[in-house]
């Protein structure tokens, strides 16, 4: 999920040590700090990369991914990467048509534009889990002053997330986890 570190050494080490099977890379959005480790992960194992329809172009455009704001290079080879695009209400996991061999989770896609165009969250209702990327953090929300950000859309996205059950755990792209009930006091 959102491999943001260039080397991904700890993640790959954890996968190996625990005899886990990497079956996919799931992205909440296409900013550089969430996609930088994709090449390293694909070197470790060729797996499909899942991104929203609106986030697809971020993977191949350094202005959109904001990679142009930092030093170095980032490039994905369109010819050697399998990309699956997602949209609102798509299912990812054990009950979905996507990743059918996964037995641990069942995510529904929630489109949450605002921080950037094409942002999505992964919601597992049965396990009361939300992977929020940079849409919702503990006590705040993602920046809305970046290219393709939209404060009005962010407000709508937050309203959509705050309608989830209060005991849903939220795992953001940065910082500590929280719960929907805890976040309601800020909005």
C-alpha positions in Angstrom: 0.0 0.0 0.0 1.5 3.4 -1.1 5.2 2.3 -1.3 6.7 5.8 -0.6 10.3 4.9 0.3 12.8 4.5 -2.5 14.5 1.4 -1.2 11.6 -0.3 0.6 14.2 -2.4 2.4 12.2 -2.8 5.6 9.0 -3.8 3.8 10.7 -6.3 1.6 12.6 -7.7 4.7 9.3 -8.0 6.6 7.6 -9.8 3.7 10.5 -12.3 3.5 10.9 -12.8 7.2 7.2 -13.6 7.6 6.9 -15.7 4.5 4.2 -13.4 3.1 3.2 -13.3 -0.5 3.1 -9.9 -2.2 0.2 -10.0 -4.6 -0.3 -6.4 -5.5 0.6 -2.7 -4.9 -2.4 -0.6 -3.9 -2.2 3.2 -4.3 -4.4 5.8 -2.7 -3.0 8.5 -5.0 -0.1 9.3 -7.2 2.1 11.8 -5.3 5.8 11.0 -5.2 5.9 10.2 -1.5 3.4 7.4 -2.1 4.8 5.9 -5.3 8.6 6.3 -5.1 9.1 2.6 -4.0 7.1 1.1 -6.9 10.2 0.2 -9.0 11.9 -1.4 -6.0 8.8 -3.4 -5.2 8.5 -4.5 -8.8 12.1 -5.6 -8.9 11.4 -7.8 -5.9 8.3 -9.2 -7.5 6.3 -8.4 -10.6 2.7 -7.7 -9.3 -0.1 -5.5 -10.6 -0.3 -1.9 -9.5 -3.8 -0.7 -8.6 -4.6 3.1 -8.9 -7.7 5.1 -9.5 -8.7 6.0 -13.0 -8.0 9.7 -12.1 -4.7 8.9 -10.5 -3.3 6.9 -13.4 -1.6 9.8 -15.2 0.2 10.8 -12.0 2.4 7.7 -12.3 3.9 8.9 -15.6 4.0 12.7 -15.1 6.5 14.3 -12.7 4.6 17.5 -12.5 1.4 15.8 -11.4 3.2 13.4 -9.0 5.2 16.5 -7.6 8.4 14.5 -8.2 9.6 17.6 -10.2 9.7 19.4 -6.9 12.6 17.3 -5.6 16.0 16.2 -6.9 16.4 12.9 -8.6 14.5 10.9 -11.2 11.5 8.7 -11.1 10.2 6.8 -14.1 7.9 3.9 -14.6 8.1 1.9 -17.8 4.5 1.7 -19.2 5.5 -1.4 -21.2 6.7 -3.4 -18.2 4.1 -2.6 -15.6 0.6 -4.0 -15.2 -1.8 -1.3 -14.0 -5.3 -1.9 -13.0 -7.5 1.2 -12.6 -10.2 1.5 -9.9 -13.3 3.6 -9.5 -16.0 4.2 -6.8 -17.5 1.0 -5.4 -15.0 -1.4 -7.0 -14.2 -4.3 -4.7 -10.6 -5.3 -4.0 -10.0 -8.5 -2.1 -11.6 -11.8 -1.2 -15.1 -11.0 -2.4 -14.1 -8.8 -5.3 -13.4 -9.6 -8.9 -10.0 -8.1 -8.3 -7.4 -10.0 -6.2 -9.6 -13.0 -5.9 -6.8 -15.0 -4.3 -6.7 -12.7 -1.3 -8.3 -14.0 1.9 -7.5 -11.4 4.4 -9.5 -8.3 3.4 -12.3 -7.0 1.2 -11.9 -3.4 0.4 -14.5 -1.2 -1.3 -13.1 1.8 -3.2 -14.3 5.3 -2.0 -13.4 8.1 -4.3 -12.1 11.0 -2.2 -10.7 13.8 -4.4 -9.4 16.9 -2.7 -5.8 16.5 -1.8 -5.2 15.6 -5.4 -7.3 14.5 -8.4 -8.0 10.8 -8.3 -7.6 10.2 -4.6 -9.2 7.0 -3.3 -9.6 5.3 0.1 -9.8 1.6 0.7 -12.7 0.7 3.1 -13.1 -2.8 4.6 -16.5 -2.7 6.3 -16.3 -6.1 7.9 -12.9 -5.3 9.6 -13.9 -1.7 10.2 -10.8 -0.4 8.5 -10.2 2.6 6.3 -6.9 3.2 4.4 -7.2 7.0 3.9 -4.0 8.0 2.1 -3.7 11.8 2.4 -7.4 12.5 2.6 -7.8 12.1 6.4 -5.1 12.2 9.1 -5.5 12.1 12.9 -6.8 15.6 13.7 -6.6 17.1 10.2 -6.7 16.4 6.5 -4.3 16.5 3.5 -3.1 19.7 1.9 -5.3 21.4 -0.6 -2.9 23.9 -1.9 -1.1 21.7 -4.4 -1.6 21.3 -8.2 -4.9 19.4 -8.8 -6.0 20.0 -5.1 -9.5 21.2 -4.6 -10.7 22.4 -1.1 -14.4 22.1 -2.1 -13.9 18.5 -3.2 -11.9 17.8 0.0 -14.9 19.0 2.1 -17.2 16.6 0.2 -14.8 13.7 0.6 -14.4 14.3 4.3 -18.2 14.4 4.7 -18.4 11.1 2.9 -15.8 9.5 5.2 -17.3 11.0 8.4 -20.6 9.2 7.5 -18.9 5.8 8.2 -19.4 4.1 11.5 -17.6 5.8 14.4 -15.5 2.8 15.3 -13.9 2.5 11.9 -10.1 2.7 12.3 -8.5 5.1 9.9 -4.9 4.4 8.7 -3.6 7.5 7.0 -0.7 7.9 4.7 1.3 9.8 7.4 1.2 9.9 11.1 -0.9 7.9 13.6 -4.1 6.0 13.1 -7.3 7.3 14.4 -11.1 6.5 14.3 -14.0 8.1 12.5 -15.6 8.9 15.9 -12.5 10.7 17.0 -12.3 12.7 13.8 -15.9 13.9 13.9 -15.0 16.3 16.7 -12.8 18.3 14.3 -15.4 18.8 11.6 
